Amino acid sequence: MEGGKTIREKLEGRELKIFSYFSVLLLFAAGIIGMKTEGQGVLSAVRGLWTIVISRDALITDYFELAGYGAAFWNAMLVMGMGLWLLHLEKVRFTGLTMAAIFINVGYALWGKNPVNILPILFGTFLYAVVHGSRLSRYIYTGLFGTSLAPLVTELVYELPFDWKANLLISVLAGIAIGFILPGLSVHTASMHMGYNLFNVGFSAGILAFVIVCVLKSFGIESQSVMIWREGRPLWIAAGLYGYFLLTFLYGLYLCGGKIKGILKVWKHPGRAVADFVLMEGEGNTLMNMALVGTLSTTYICLVGGDLSGPVVGAILTAFGFSAFGAHVCNYAPVLGGVFLSTFLTRFTPTTPGVQLASAFAVGLAPIAGRFGIGPGIIAGMLHSAIVMCTSQMYGGLNLYNNGFSAGWVAVVMVPAIESVLMEYERRKQQAGER
């Protein structure tokens, strides 16, 4: 105790901010460990960072395989640092939505985002705020989520038929346009799935990417998906994930004064957006929930014999972040189960790369299970695993949030059908009661 205040009192109001800064340091340490495991030095990691910046980023480009563990984790550290700097600059309060925005960027910085290709999109969102007479803080989350189209910025540099300077200028302008368009578009797409897809900007970005790719194809410019994927489950990555989730849980438990029962309140929420668990149930309970969802997702991958590749680790960290904003163990498990069960009925296996990713990203459909029950949740997971294997071809792998796009269509199709059945059931039940 210092100055009459306990540590807990000093943390008040800064719990999640300090946790995020601590996570940046862990990414730096993970980069060091990664370099050691591959017998590389700092110079190799720096060269790897340059490789990440100048390479194509279309789905699926695993930075573990492309540039090495050290460069991949340091790239994630830089992307996370940029996001935290913007949040600090705009004096944004850290909530569950903040955690979702931060960790989806950390996750995708292992396979598609870097400090260079996200900048034009963020600047476009800044311009949108200026035009509407607002601060960036009002649209900052859309900007952070909207960097899902960062691969398009890189891709245009390579695909356009002009000299590299003109290509670079056009790609930057395209990124700015994307950042300017997405805030308005995402408002409309939210009404389509009615909050049952947590990855709303992924849905709107998928629609925008489809339009852009169609325009490019009309000029004879086509992008092709790629498959760069590191197989295997390195023990140090598995141990690192479990250790990180354990620390997260213990930190949350400490913030709750050692009481664990508060997490039960989180589990009672259906999760339909907007469901900010930090505002609803506090930082401590939210962090414990995040730790459990991250552990569940990691354990599933290990049990089915999947890979702890850059994309899979990134997907797990995304699920971890969205466990502060709608997802919890009870509403995620049925959807996850649906993804697994689908492999018994389709030509895909649990270790098919796309299915591995779908297992973690199925967290976006957790509100369907939370609102309508286990059965619909399982069906949502099964549909998601089927649709997600097709949608990336629609835009040449240039929308990183392919699972968010897929989840949006699952919600658009399922939710009206379920609600119409429930409304009819309630109507008949009411009529029976009046007799």
N, C-alpha and C positions, 0 to 999 in steps of 0.2 A: 504493500500500500504506500502511495506517495501523494502528499498533498491532501490527505484525507479521502482519496478516491481509490476504489479497488480496480483491478485490471478490467473486470467486467464493466464497470462504470466508464472507464476510459475508452472501451471499445464501442460504447453505445453510439449508434448512428453511423459507425464506420465498419461494422462487422463484415459485410460482404466486400467492401473495398479492400480491406486488409487481406481478406482471403484471396481476392483476385491478384493482388500484388505478390502474395506468397506463391500463387500458381505460376506467375511469370518466372520467379526464381527457380521453381521446380522444372520448368521447361528448359531453362538454361542448363541446369544440372543434368537433365535427361540428354541434352545435346552432348555434353562432355562424356557421359557414360556411353552414349551411342558411338562417339568417335573412338573410344577405347576398345569397344567390342569389335570394331572394324579395323583396328590398328591404324587409324588416321590421326592427323594432327589438326590444329586450328586452321592452318592454311587450306587444307583439303575441304574443311567445312565452309570456308569463305568461298572457295571455288564452286562448291556445291550450291551455295546460295545464288551465285551468279547463274549457274545452270538452271536453277528453278525460275529465275526471272526471265531468261531468254528462251525458255522452252515452251512448246505448246502445252496447254493445260486442260484440254478436252477430256471428258470422261473416258476411261478411268486412267489418271496419271498419278501413280503412287510415288510420292517424293522419297519414301524410304528406298525404293528401287532406283529411282532416277538420280538422286543426289546423295544418298546415304542418310543414316539416322541423325548424325550431328547437324547437317544442314537442314533437314526436315524439321527437327525440333526447334532449332534456332529461328527458322522461318516462322514457325507458329508463335514463338516468343515475340518476334517483331510485330507480327500482325495483331497479337493480343495487346502489346504495348501501345500500338497506334490507336486501337479502340479505347483503351483506358485513358489515353491522353485526350482524345476527343470528349469522352464523358467528363473528364476533369475540367477541361476547358469550358464546357457548356454547363458545368455545375449540376449535372444530372444525378438525381437520387438513385441509389442502387436498390433495385427491386428484383422480383422474380424475372421480369421481362429483360432486365439488364443481364442477368445470368444467362438467359437463353441466347441473347444476342452475342455476348462475349464468347461463350463456349461453342457456338456453332461456327464462329469465325476461327477459333483455335482449331477445331476439328478439321475444317476444310483447308486450313493452312498446311495440312499434311498431304493434301491432294487437290490443288487447284487454285488457291489464293496465295498471293504474295504481296509485299508492301507496295509494289509498283502497279500491278494490274487492278488493284482495288481503288486506287486514288481517283481516277476520273469519275467513277460512279459516286464516290463520296462527295466529290466536288459538284457533281450534277444535283445531288440532293441539297447541298448547300445553296446552289442557285435557285432551286425550287423554293426554299425557305425565304430567300431574299425577295423573290418575285411576289410571294404571298405576305410579305411584311412581317415575317416571323424569324425567330432565332432558329438555328440548326437543331437545338434541343427538342423542338416540337416534332421533327421528322427524323431524328438521329437513328432511331431503331429501324425505320424503313431503309435508311441508308446503309446501316450495318448489315441488315439481312439482304439488301439488294445487291451486295457484292457477289451474290451467287452467279451473276453473269460476267464475272471477271474474266473467265476463259475467252469470252468473245472479244474482249479488248486485245488480248494477246493474239488470238487467231487471225484477226484482220490484218495485223502486221505481216503475216506470212501469206495470206490468201489473196489480198488485193493485187491487181496487176500493175501497180505503179512502182516508182522507186521507193526505197525504204523510208525516206523522209516524209513523202506524201502518205504512205501507208500508215506511218506512225501518227501523223496528224489526224487522219481520218479515224483511226482506232480510238484515239483519245476523245475526239468529238463524239464518237458513237457511245463511248462509256459515259460521257457527260449527259448525253441524251437519255440513256438508260436510267441514270440516277435521277433525272428530272421527271421522267414519265412514271416510274414505279410508285411514288407516294400516292398519286391519284388513282392509279390502276388498282393498287392493293386494297383501297377502301371499297371498291366495287366487288372485287373477288371475295372479300370476307362475307358479303351477303349471300353469295352463291352456296357456300358450304355451311353457313350459319354457325361458325365457330367450332365446328367439329373436326377441322383440320388445323392443328397447331402451327403448321408450316404455311401460313397464308401467303407470305411473300414468295415462297417457293412456287406456289400455284400461279400467282400473278407473273412471276418471272418466267415460268414455263410458257405461259401464253405469249408474253412479249418475245421470248426467244424464238418461238415458232413463227411468229410474224416476220421477225428479222431474217431468219434463215430462209423463209420462202422468198423474201425480196432478194436476198443474195443469190439464191438458186436461179431466179429469173434472169440474172446477169451472168449465169454460168459459173458462179462461185459456190463451191460446195465444201463443207467440212465433214470429216469422217471421224467417228468415234475411235478411240484407241484403247489398248489394254496393256498397261504397264502395272504389274502387280507383284509384290513380294510375298512369297509363300512362307509358311512356318509360324510358329508361336514361340518367339524368344522368351526364355524364362525371365530375363530381366525386365522385359516390357510387361509381362503378366504380373510379376511381383510389384512393379512400379504402379500399375493401375490399381491393384488391390490395396497397396500401401497408401496411395493417394485417397482412395475412397474411405479407408479406415480413418485416416487423419481428418477427413471431411466430417465423418460421422462423430468422431470424438469432439471435434470443435463445435459441432452443432449441439451435441449433448452438454458440453460445457456452457454454451450460451443459454441452454434451457435449465441450468442449475442442476444438472444430473437427472432430470426427469424425462423419461422416454415416452410417456403416455400421450404427449401432445401430438405425436406423429399420427396417432389414430384419427385425429381431427382432419389432418391432410387427406388421409385415405377415404374420408367420407365425401369429399368433393368429387363431382362427376368429371371435372376438368375442362368443361367446355369454355372456350375463350370468350371473355377474358377471365382467366382464373390465376391470379397472381398469388401464389402461396405465401410469399414474403409478407404481402400486405394483409393476407387473410389470417395466417397462423404464425407469423414471425420468422426471423432468420434462422434460429436454431432448429426448429422443426423442419424447415425447408431444406437445410443442409443435410440433415439426417436422411430425409427422403431422397435427395439427390444421390447420396452415397449408396443407398440401397438399390436404386434403379441402375446406377452405374455398375454395381456388383452383379446384379441380375443379368444385365446385357453381356458383360464380360464372361460370366460363368457359362452362359448359353453358348457363346462362341467356342469356348474351350471344350465343352461337353460334346458338341457336334463335330469337333475336329477341324474347326475353321482356322483362319489365318489372322494373326495380329499384324496385318499390313497397315500401311498408312491410312487408307480409306476406312478400314474397319475400326482402327483406334479412333479415327476422326468421328466416325458414326457413333461410337460409344460415348465420346465426349459431348457430342450433340445431344444424345439422349440424356446424359448427365445434366446438361444445362437446361433442357426443357422440363426437367423434373422440378424446376422451380416455377414452372408456368404451365400447369395443366396435367402433367403426367405423374403418376405414382405407381407403386408396385401393383396395386389392385386393379387399376384400369389398363395398365400396360401388359400385364401377364397374359390376359386372354388374346390380345392382338398378336403378341409374340407367339403364343401357342398356335394361332391360325396360320402364321407364316410357316412354322415347322410342319404342321399337319398338311399344308399344301404340297409339300415335297413328296408325300405318299401318293398323290393323285396326279402329279404333273411329271414332265420329263426332267425337271430340275432336282438337284439334291441340296441338302442343307449347306454343303460346302461350295456350291456354285457362287462365285463372287457376288453377283447381283442379289442372291437370296441372303447371303451373309449380311450385306448392307441393309436389305429390307428388314431383317430381324431387329436391328437397332433403330432404324428410322420408322418402324411401325409405331413408335412412341407418338408420332404425330396424329395417329388415329385413336389414341387412348380415350379421348372423350366419348367415342361411340360406345365403348364397353362401359365407361363410367355412367353414362346416361341410360343405355338400353339393356345392359347386362352382358353376361359372359358369352352367350350364343351369338348375338350380333357382333360382339368384339372378335370372336374367332372368325366369323365370315368376313369381317372387314380385313383381318390379317391375311386371309386366303386370297381375297380379291386384290389386295395391295401387292402381294408377291407376284401375282400374274401380270398385273398392269405395268408395274415398274420395269419388267423385263422388256417391254415394248416401247415405252415412251421416250427413252433417250434417243432413239432413232429419228424422232420427229424433229429434233433440233441439233443433230450432229454432235451430241454430247456437250453442248455449250452452256447448258443450264446445270450448274452443280447440284442444285436442289431438285434433282429428278424425282426423288422420293416424295418431296413436298408436292410436286406437280401431280404425281400419281395418287397420293393421299387425298388431294383435293377432288379428283374425279371419283374416288371411292365414296367420299362423303356426299358429293353432289348426287350420286346415284342411289346410295343406300338410305340416307336420312329421310328424304321425302317419302319413300316407300314404307319405312318403319313407322314414321309419324302418322301416315294415313291409316295404317292398320291399327295403331294404338287409338287414334281418334274414333275409328269405327267401333272398336271394342268398348271404349268409354261411353259412346253413344248408346250402344245396346245395353250396357250395364245400367245406365241411367234409366232407360226405358223399362227395364225389368224391375227396377226399384220403384217406379211410379205405379206399377200395376198392383 
